[in-house]
Amino acid sequence: MGAQAISDSDRTPQPVAQLDDERTRRILNGGIGIHVREWGDPAAPAMVLLHGLRGYSGTWRKLASALSDRWRLIAFDARGRGESDWDPERNYYTDAYLSDLEAVVEGLELDRFVLVGHSMGGTTSYCYAAKHPQRLSALVVEDITAGSSVSGAGFERIVAEMAALPTRFPDWATARAYWRKLRPGVADTAIEERLFESMRSDGSGGVVWRYDADGIAATRVDPDPARVIDLHPVISAISTPTLVIRGGRSDFCNLAKVGELEAKNSVLGHATVADASHYVHDDAPESFMRLVEGFLAGLRTGRAAAG
């Protein structure tokens, strides 16, 4: 029994089951190739989904499964992650992520679309909304607000995790234990997805990251202050209807700051999912999906009444 448990813990993670209609393509932004996934009818209204710091495009499959009968969902691996190219200059700052988003939007010839961003992807989403209001019909940001990435308990936790990031694990059992310690509350299937999407065998029995861990950690642990975005003026400038979905157990998205910004900009609103952490779409996928759909339905109803 004990031997079997050890064997199970060290098994190689299996490929994540793709949705039947999942399609992939590659879009170039300068010399960086961006790996794009799509689900749903290409003629349906578009929703673009941006993952977080250590995320990947496949993290949105549950949302895509729920919405692909009425939306065209588009997600991509940020540079340095997943199947997208690593940046040889290690430009893992918001300006680069914003440029990648602009390249994908232009490459897919999107006009009006809904933008959803989690954490780091939320920062990119805020910046895109402020810069390109005519392109967006709605904005949903998951668990990030002004100041989240520069101070507070969540900021300190992430910097500490990135500073102590192991570059190699001796086996899959150790890698599993590492992820389980980081995310104790998620299901085993979510841990397996992270192992498969974020890590790979190194050919000599060990396990290494799929993403540019050293380059990405450098911009988070010791960033260039001149390139860190102050989201206060960015969020104040947004004119697109915006919903912030925060986790009730999150240490990252400060509720008081969310309320302060709402008081200054009437297009902003928020909802809190009590039993979720920073990863709301992972911890409470059905609640996240209902909030997104309810927000968008309310906007459609309001526009119909106004018309």
Secondary structure, DSSP 8 states (H G I E B T S, - for coil): -HHHHHHHHT---------TT-EEEEEEETTEEEEEEEES-TTS-EEEEE--TT--GGGGHHHHHHHTTT-EEEEE--TTSTTS---TT---SHHHHHHHHHHHHHHTT--SEEEEEETHHHHHHHHHHHH-GGGEEEEEEES--TTTTTSSHHHHHHHHHHHT--SEESSHHHHHHHHHHH-TTS-HHHHHHHHHHHEEE-SSS-EEESS-HHHHHHHHHS--GGGS--HHHHHHT--S-EEEEEETT-SSS-HHHHHHHHHH-TTEEEEEETT--S-HHHH-HHHHHHHHHHHHHHHHHHHHHH-
